[in-house]
Amino acid sequence: MTIKHILQHLYLVVMSGMFTIIFGLVLGISIYFYKSIRSAVLWIVDILQTIPVLALLGFIMIFFGASTTTVIIGLTLYALLPVVRNTYVGLIGIEPGIKEAAKGIGMNKWQQLKKVEIPNALPIIITGIRISIVTTIGNAVFAYIVGAGGLGQTIRHAMHIQNLNTILYATLVLVVMAVFFDSSLGYAEKKLKKEKRRFS
């Protein structure tokens, strides 16, 4: 196992996580505002997560070849569901009285979204992001199949030569990554919930 493979894995997780958050928020907000596309969007992101990761990467590889781009796109698509669904659920779950108060002081729907609705929905949104990031850490192991390296390459090589120590170390690194991201986002989630209760 090398530092290079650890950094490759982190790069894939961070990049795909960033795109997942951006597109997940956009889609979640879109289906909150536009009921006509709600069922279709939720159906698509749900279907994407039921496709095996290897099959999804293989399909994307047809268009982008064996590359890091293929992996980032695949991981992003696979992790969209929790962010999209939690964004939508968080926004529709806000108490009507809060929305009415925002309208009452003259906010338009975009001001209301930015200053009132997203801040109130943020704890639930972060829960979705947590799930997506932790899932992505595990799924990024398959990056080696399309030549993007990462800890999956370390594990595959170690299995080939039956080096159990390396497999153990690589697995422990994955666990540490997952616990770090999950704990960090969990802390942010708890803090936001505490702030929300203080001002509600």
N, C-alpha and C positions, 0 to 999 in steps of 0.2 A: 504494500500500500504506500502511495506517495502523496505528498502535499498537493501535487498537481491534480490528482484525481479528486481529492476532497474539495479543492477550489473549483474544479469543473462542476462538481455536483452542486455546490452552493450557488454557482453562477446560474445553472439551469433552474434551480428552485426559485431564486430571487427574480430572475427575468420572467419566468412563466407566472410566478406569483403576482408580479407587478401588472402584467397584462390581464391576468384573471380578475384582479381587483378592479381595474379600469373598465373592462368590458362587462364584468358582472354587475357593477354599479349602474352602468349605462342601461343595460338590459333590464335590471330590476326596477329602475326608475321609469323606464319606458312602459313596462307592463303595468306599473302603478297608475300612470296617467292615461294609457290607451288600452282600454279593455278589449278592443278588437284583435290585438295581437297577443294577448295574454296567454291563451291556451296554446297557440302555435309555438311561442318562445319557450314556455315551460316544457312542452312536449319535446322540442328539439334538444334542449340542454339535458333533459332526463334521458333521452335516447343516447346521447353522446356518452353519458356516464355508464351506460350498460354495455357499451362496446368494449371488448378486451383491449387493454392498452397496446399490446403488440399489434393487434389488427388495425387499430387507429393509426399507429406510427407507420405501419406498412402502407396504408392507403395514402397518407400525407407524403410519404417518401416518393410516390409516383410523380408528384408535382414539384417537390423541392429537393429531391435526391437524399442521399445519406449525409445528413448535416445537422448541426446544432439547431438551425432554423426549424427543421422537421420536428425535433424533440420539443422545442419551446412551444410551437403551435399545438402539438399533440397534448402536452401537459396542460396548456391553457384551456383547450376545449374540454378536456376531461374533468377539470376542476371547477368549471363554471357553475354547475348546479347549486352548490351550497350558497354561493355568494348571490346569485340571482334570486333564489327563493327567499333567503333571509332578508335581502334588501326589500323585496316586495312585502313579505310578512311584517317586517319591522315598520314599514311605512303605513300599511293599512291598519296596523294595530294601535296607532296613536289615538288617544282619546279625542272624540269629535269636538269636545269643548276647547281643547288646545288649538285645533284648526280654526274653529270659529273665532276665537280670540285673536288669532293672527289676521284673519280676514277683517275683523272689526277695527283693527288699527290701520287698515289700508294696504296691507301687503298683497302683491299679486302672487300668482301661484309659484313663480320661480323664487321670489323672495321668501315665501312661506316654506318652500322646499329647503332652501339653503340655510335659513336662520332658525327654523323651528322643527321641521319634520326630520331632516337627516340627523341633527344633533340628538333628537329623542329616539330615533331608530338605531343609532350607532352601536349600542351594546349588542343588539341582535345581529347587526351586520357583521360586527367583529367575530361573533360566534361562527358565522358562515365562512369568514376568511380563515379562521383557525382550522376548521375542518379541511378546507381546500389546501392550505399550506402543508399540513401534516400528511395529507394524502399524496401531495406532489412529491414530498421527500421520498416516500416509498416508491412511487411510480417512476421517478427519475433514474432508478436502478436500471431500467430497460434502455437507457440512452445509449449504452455501448453497442446495441444491436444495429444502430444506424450511424455508428462511428463518432458519437459525441462524447465518449469517455465517461468520466464519473466513477463513482464507487461500484457501479455495476460491472465495470471492466475489471476492477480489482477482484471482486468476488468471483467472476467467471474464470479469471486466470488462476485464482487460488483453488477453485474447485477442480480445474483441469489437472493441476499438479498435486491435488489433495493436501493443500497447506491449510490445515484447520485453524492455526493461529491467526493467519491473515484474514480468514473468513470471520473469525470472532472479532478481531479488531475493527474490521470494516463495518460489521453489524453494530458494534458498540458506538462507532462514530455516527451511524444513521440514527441510533436511539438518542444520542446526545443532541443531534440536530433537531430531531422531532420534539424532544422535551424542552429545548431552549426556545424554539419558536412557539410551541404551545403554551409554555409558562409565561412568556413575554406578552403574547396576545391575551392570555387569560387574565394577567394582571391589569392590562389596559381595559379589558371588558369589565372587571370588577370595579375598577376605579370610576368608569363611566356610569355604571349602575348606581354607585354610591352618590355620585354627583347628581344623577337624575332624581334619586329619591330626595336629596336635599332640597332641590328646587321645585319639586312637584307639590 
